Amino acid sequence: PGGRVAVTVRRDGRTLLIRVADNGPGLPRESGADVFRRGWSDKGEGRGLGLALVRQVAHRHGGTAEAARGPEGGAVFTVTLPLGVAAERS
């Protein structure tokens, strides 16, 4: 109850920025880049694949994936992807 997720997508020059933020408990301070490691989860066994796949896809397309604690709690995930020639014409 009261959970919120905000998804923002915008173009910044030749880069597409995708930001997903929530108002949940946030990321453990010590987790850092580990949240993108295959199998990492704070919710138990059999999980921890989604963020690893997000980072893998971003990197394969020349982009990045980052995780941070939100300024008022929660987690913030940011994916950047370079825009190609086709996107520049739109």
MITI-400051 format. One record per residue: residue number from 1; x, y, z of N, C-alpha, C, O in turn; residue in one letter. Coordinates in nm, 4 decimals. Each point is the difference from the previous one (the first is absolute). Layout:
<atoms>
  pos       n_x       n_y       n_z      ca_x      ca_y      ca_z       c_x       c_y       c_z       o_x       o_y       o_z  code
  NUM         X         Y         Z         X         Y         Z         X         Y         Z         X         Y         Z     a
...
</atoms>
This chain:
<atoms>
  pos       n_x       n_y       n_z      ca_x      ca_y      ca_z       c_x       c_y       c_z       o_x       o_y       o_z  code
    1    0.0835   -0.1201    0.0000   -0.0835    0.1201    0.0000    0.0871    0.1253    0.0000    0.0970    0.0108    0.0750     p
    2   -0.1341    0.0825   -0.1605    0.0738    0.1257   -0.0078    0.1275   -0.0084   -0.0811    0.0759    0.0967   -0.0063     g
    3   -0.0510   -0.2122   -0.0564    0.1204   -0.0137   -0.0808   -0.0139    0.0760   -0.1307   -0.1066    0.0012   -0.0616     g
    4    0.2156    0.0621    0.0200   -0.0008    0.0753   -0.1257    0.1239   -0.0340   -0.0806    0.1085   -0.0210    0.0543     r
    5   -0.1273    0.0162   -0.1844    0.1104   -0.0165   -0.0940   -0.0176    0.1066   -0.1072   -0.1075    0.0130   -0.0585     v
    6    0.2120    0.0622    0.0331   -0.0027    0.1035   -0.1035    0.0999   -0.0377   -0.1085    0.1168   -0.0262    0.0286     a
    7   -0.1630    0.0236   -0.1526    0.0857   -0.0304   -0.1137    0.0103    0.1252   -0.0856   -0.1012    0.0572   -0.0404     v
    8    0.2238   -0.0152    0.0131    0.0250    0.1180   -0.0806    0.0881   -0.0398   -0.1178    0.1016   -0.0673    0.0174     t
    9   -0.1406    0.1088   -0.1361    0.0803   -0.0248   -0.1201    0.0180    0.1343   -0.0692   -0.0970    0.0712   -0.0263     v
   10    0.2231   -0.0371   -0.0031    0.0243    0.1257   -0.0708    0.1250   -0.0118   -0.0845    0.0871   -0.0838    0.0230     r
   11   -0.0823    0.1702   -0.1205    0.1151    0.0072   -0.0886    0.0893    0.1125    0.0474   -0.0472    0.1100    0.0287     r
   12    0.1758   -0.1375   -0.0205    0.0978    0.1000    0.0383    0.1082   -0.0010   -0.1080    0.0974   -0.0746    0.0087     d
   13   -0.1161    0.1581   -0.1096    0.0928   -0.0006   -0.1129   -0.0079   -0.1312   -0.0752   -0.1044   -0.0344   -0.0553     g
   14    0.2141   -0.0385    0.0531    0.0058   -0.1273   -0.0722   -0.0133   -0.1188    0.0944    0.0441   -0.1103   -0.0323     r
   15   -0.1047    0.1322    0.1487   -0.0145   -0.1046    0.1001   -0.1451   -0.0085    0.0465   -0.0656    0.1019    0.0210     t
   16    0.0173   -0.2233   -0.0056   -0.1312   -0.0246    0.0578    0.0204   -0.0331    0.1463    0.0786   -0.0889    0.0330     l
   17   -0.1489    0.1599    0.0562    0.0092   -0.0232    0.1438   -0.1306   -0.0619    0.0482   -0.1078    0.0552   -0.0220     l
   18    0.1183   -0.1689    0.0873   -0.1161   -0.0669    0.0582    0.0248   -0.0068    0.1501    0.1011   -0.0540    0.0447     i
   19   -0.1942    0.1092    0.0326    0.0161    0.0062    0.1450   -0.1219   -0.0630    0.0659   -0.1138    0.0346   -0.0318     r
   20    0.1384   -0.1271    0.1235   -0.1072   -0.0640    0.0762    0.0293    0.0246    0.1468    0.1051   -0.0397    0.0503     v
   21   -0.1977    0.1051    0.0187    0.0180    0.0324    0.1418   -0.1207   -0.0492    0.0786   -0.1130    0.0045   -0.0487     a
   22    0.1378   -0.0512    0.1701   -0.1106   -0.0426    0.0850    0.0134    0.0611    0.1382    0.0997    0.0654    0.0306     d
   23   -0.1996   -0.0867    0.0517    0.0037    0.0542    0.1360    0.0093   -0.1135    0.1028   -0.0448    0.0143    0.1138     n
   24    0.1030   -0.1260   -0.1550    0.0151   -0.1156    0.0884    0.1125    0.0194    0.1001    0.0429    0.1126    0.0254     g
   25    0.0048   -0.2229    0.0316    0.1038    0.0078    0.1033    0.1370    0.0409   -0.0531    0.0897    0.0309    0.0785     p
   26   -0.0725   -0.0305   -0.2093    0.1284    0.0408   -0.0568    0.0977   -0.1149   -0.0072   -0.0344   -0.1153    0.0263     g
   27    0.1560    0.1482   -0.0623    0.1062   -0.0993   -0.0143    0.0875    0.0010    0.1245    0.0265    0.1058    0.0570     l
   28    0.0185   -0.2239   -0.0149    0.0962   -0.0015    0.1103    0.1249    0.0784   -0.0397    0.0479   -0.0139   -0.1125     p
   29    0.0042    0.0939    0.2010    0.1163    0.0844   -0.0305    0.1186   -0.0808   -0.0506    0.0742    0.0465   -0.0865     r
   30   -0.0559   -0.1656    0.1389    0.1165   -0.0798   -0.0374   -0.0179   -0.0744   -0.1318    0.0936   -0.0655   -0.0457     e
   31   -0.2117    0.0735   -0.0173   -0.0264   -0.0791   -0.1204    0.0716    0.0539   -0.1230    0.0463   -0.0792   -0.0821     s
   32   -0.0355    0.2090    0.0664    0.0702    0.0595   -0.1137   -0.0366   -0.0641   -0.1321   -0.1177   -0.0200   -0.0300     g
   33    0.2193   -0.0122   -0.0490   -0.0216   -0.0614   -0.1312   -0.0432   -0.1461    0.0112   -0.0367   -0.0611   -0.1003     a
   34    0.0407    0.0046    0.2209   -0.0405   -0.1398    0.0176   -0.1434   -0.0259   -0.0434   -0.0338   -0.1125   -0.0370     d
   35   -0.0515    0.2151    0.0407   -0.1400   -0.0223   -0.0377   -0.0129   -0.0467   -0.1444   -0.1025   -0.0569   -0.0375     v
   36    0.2050    0.0802   -0.0438   -0.0020   -0.0424   -0.1397    0.0661   -0.1370   -0.0204    0.0030   -0.0517   -0.1117     f
   37    0.0493   -0.0063    0.2191    0.0632   -0.1311   -0.0086   -0.1078   -0.1077   -0.0086   -0.0960    0.0004    0.0770     r
   38    0.1128   -0.0917   -0.1708   -0.0947   -0.1105   -0.0177   -0.0123   -0.0760    0.1315    0.1000   -0.0438    0.0571     r
   39   -0.2229    0.0285   -0.0097   -0.0260   -0.0732    0.1238   -0.0128    0.0883    0.1230   -0.0419   -0.0483    0.1052     g
   40    0.0771    0.1778   -0.1150   -0.0122    0.0880    0.1166   -0.1467    0.0277    0.0265   -0.0751    0.0318   -0.0922     w
   41    0.0343   -0.0436    0.2160   -0.1367    0.0332    0.0385   -0.0064    0.0172    0.1504    0.0723   -0.0663    0.0744     s
   42   -0.1584    0.1545   -0.0309   -0.0261    0.0101    0.1426   -0.1359   -0.0642    0.0324   -0.0542    0.0187    0.1089     d
   43    0.0010   -0.0938   -0.2045   -0.1318   -0.0618    0.0162    0.0054   -0.1527    0.0033   -0.1044   -0.0647   -0.0089     k
   44    0.2222    0.0062    0.0215    0.0095   -0.1441    0.0128    0.0516   -0.0683   -0.1254    0.0315    0.0649   -0.0998     g
   45   -0.0235   -0.1952    0.1070    0.0534   -0.0821   -0.1085   -0.0889    0.0030   -0.1238   -0.1191    0.0302    0.0079     e
   46    0.1796   -0.0624   -0.1231   -0.0757   -0.0125   -0.1241   -0.0351    0.1316   -0.0650   -0.0885    0.0058   -0.0854     g
   47    0.1560    0.0985    0.1244   -0.0271    0.1327   -0.0552    0.1312    0.0631   -0.0427    0.1044   -0.0652    0.0013     r
   48   -0.1099    0.1907   -0.0386    0.1230    0.0727   -0.0273    0.0493   -0.0098   -0.1429    0.1205    0.0062   -0.0243     g
   49   -0.2115   -0.0214   -0.0704    0.0399   -0.0090   -0.1394   -0.0352    0.1265   -0.0775    0.0709    0.0354   -0.0942     l
   50   -0.1775    0.0328    0.1309   -0.0515    0.1135   -0.0760    0.0987    0.1132   -0.0202    0.0207    0.0437   -0.1132     g
   51    0.0407    0.0049    0.2202    0.0927    0.1122   -0.0134    0.1278   -0.0406   -0.0713    0.0601    0.0816   -0.0699     l
   52   -0.0177   -0.2058    0.0860    0.1167   -0.0488   -0.0739   -0.0279    0.0047   -0.1501    0.0870    0.0376   -0.0784     a
   53   -0.2072   -0.0755    0.0390   -0.0375    0.0042   -0.1419   -0.0114    0.1435   -0.0504    0.0382    0.0286   -0.1134     l
   54   -0.0897    0.0608    0.1951   -0.0104    0.1407   -0.0390    0.1388    0.0554   -0.0312    0.0200    0.0633   -0.1036     v
   55    0.0748   -0.0869    0.1924    0.1351    0.0522   -0.0222    0.0646   -0.0652   -0.1223    0.0675    0.0678   -0.0775     r
   56   -0.0872   -0.1970    0.0596    0.0569   -0.0698   -0.1151   -0.0528    0.0572   -0.1313    0.0777    0.0237   -0.0925     q
   57   -0.2075   -0.0014    0.0833   -0.0597    0.0558   -0.1217    0.0500    0.1427   -0.0224    0.0344    0.0367   -0.1123     v
   58   -0.0301    0.0434    0.2185    0.0488    0.1377   -0.0138    0.1434    0.0010   -0.0525    0.0316    0.0753   -0.0921     a
   59    0.0542   -0.1573    0.1492    0.1404   -0.0040   -0.0427    0.0138   -0.0483   -0.1437    0.0831    0.0517   -0.0746     h
   60   -0.1626   -0.1494    0.0351    0.0073   -0.0502   -0.1374   -0.0384    0.1061   -0.1023    0.0393   -0.0082   -0.1163     r
   61   -0.1151    0.1066    0.1592   -0.0407    0.1081   -0.0897    0.0804    0.1272    0.0238   -0.0382    0.1075   -0.0464     h
   62    0.1488   -0.1193    0.1182    0.0880    0.1147    0.0219   -0.0464    0.0940    0.1088    0.0441    0.1148    0.0057     g
   63   -0.1325   -0.1618    0.0810   -0.0542    0.0849    0.1056    0.0474   -0.0409    0.1380    0.0946   -0.0772    0.0152     g
   64   -0.1623    0.1306    0.0847    0.0334   -0.0270    0.1388   -0.1267   -0.0292    0.0799   -0.1108    0.0320   -0.0429     t
   65    0.1291   -0.0927    0.1587   -0.1082   -0.0196    0.0966    0.0579    0.0281    0.1378    0.1041   -0.0543    0.0370     a
   66   -0.1722    0.1391    0.0381    0.0483    0.0386    0.1324   -0.1128   -0.0073    0.1002   -0.1172    0.0148   -0.0347     e
   67    0.1541   -0.0378    0.1596   -0.0969   -0.0041    0.1096    0.0471    0.0943    0.1093    0.1199    0.0143    0.0242     a
   68   -0.2162    0.0504    0.0419    0.0336    0.0916    0.1088   -0.1154    0.0051    0.0986   -0.1122   -0.0402   -0.0311     a
   69    0.1409    0.0892    0.1483   -0.1059    0.0259    0.0975   -0.0660    0.1315   -0.0373    0.0677    0.0955   -0.0380     r
   70   -0.1986   -0.0903    0.0488   -0.0719    0.1229   -0.0284    0.0273    0.1047    0.1066    0.0298   -0.0352    0.1141     g
   71   -0.0392    0.1632   -0.1485    0.0279    0.1059    0.0966   -0.0952   -0.0011    0.1197    0.0350    0.0472    0.1082     p
   72   -0.1545   -0.1008   -0.1280   -0.0979   -0.0071    0.1086   -0.0364   -0.1446    0.0311   -0.1107   -0.0279    0.0460     e
   73    0.2029   -0.0632   -0.0708   -0.0252   -0.1424    0.0199   -0.0322   -0.0656   -0.1319   -0.0076    0.0661   -0.1036     g
   74   -0.0111   -0.1945    0.1077   -0.0293   -0.0728   -0.1220    0.1252   -0.0241   -0.0821    0.1115    0.0306    0.0423     g
   75   -0.1323   -0.0854   -0.1591    0.1104   -0.0311   -0.0911   -0.0214    0.0741   -0.1305   -0.1132    0.0282   -0.0393     a
   76    0.2235    0.0031   -0.0273   -0.0044    0.0663   -0.1305    0.0916   -0.0785   -0.0937    0.1182   -0.0190    0.0286     v
   77   -0.1736   -0.0256   -0.1394    0.0767   -0.0710   -0.1017    0.0006    0.0855   -0.1262   -0.1046    0.0471   -0.0447     f
   78    0.2228   -0.0278   -0.0119    0.0129    0.0817   -0.1201    0.0712   -0.0807   -0.1081    0.1080   -0.0546    0.0225     t
   79   -0.1695    0.0481   -0.1392    0.0586   -0.0667   -0.1158    0.0219    0.1063   -0.1063   -0.0903    0.0784   -0.0292     v
   80    0.2096   -0.0751   -0.0288    0.0278    0.0892   -0.1118    0.0306   -0.0833   -0.1224    0.0692   -0.1015    0.0082     t
   81   -0.1211    0.1446   -0.1217    0.0238   -0.0683   -0.1267    0.0317    0.1041   -0.1059   -0.0708    0.1000   -0.0124     l
   82    0.1772   -0.1229   -0.0642    0.0299    0.0952   -0.1077   -0.1056   -0.0122   -0.1110   -0.0460   -0.1095   -0.0324     p
   83    0.0098    0.2232   -0.0238   -0.0951    0.0006   -0.1104    0.0764   -0.0073   -0.1305    0.1022    0.0664   -0.0173     l
   84   -0.1519   -0.1466   -0.0737    0.0659   -0.0169   -0.1293   -0.0502    0.0987   -0.1025   -0.0793    0.0887    0.0318     g
   85    0.1246   -0.1034   -0.1537   -0.0343    0.0887   -0.1105   -0.1499    0.0007   -0.0245   -0.0569    0.1063   -0.0249     v
   86   -0.0092   -0.2221    0.0312   -0.1441   -0.0066   -0.0257   -0.0772    0.0834    0.1011   -0.0978    0.0659   -0.0354     a
   87    0.1411   -0.0683    0.1617   -0.0694    0.0770    0.1038    0.0192    0.1498   -0.0197   -0.0879    0.0785    0.0355     a
   88    0.2013   -0.0378   -0.0915    0.0270    0.1425   -0.0200   -0.0929    0.0598   -0.1052   -0.0258    0.1204    0.0029     e
   89   -0.0244   -0.2005   -0.0946   -0.0883    0.0499   -0.1052   -0.1433    0.0152    0.0486   -0.0797    0.0670   -0.0657     r
   90    0.0441   -0.1279    0.1801   -0.1385    0.0080    0.0450   -0.0314    0.1276    0.0729   -0.1134    0.0199    0.0436     s
</atoms>
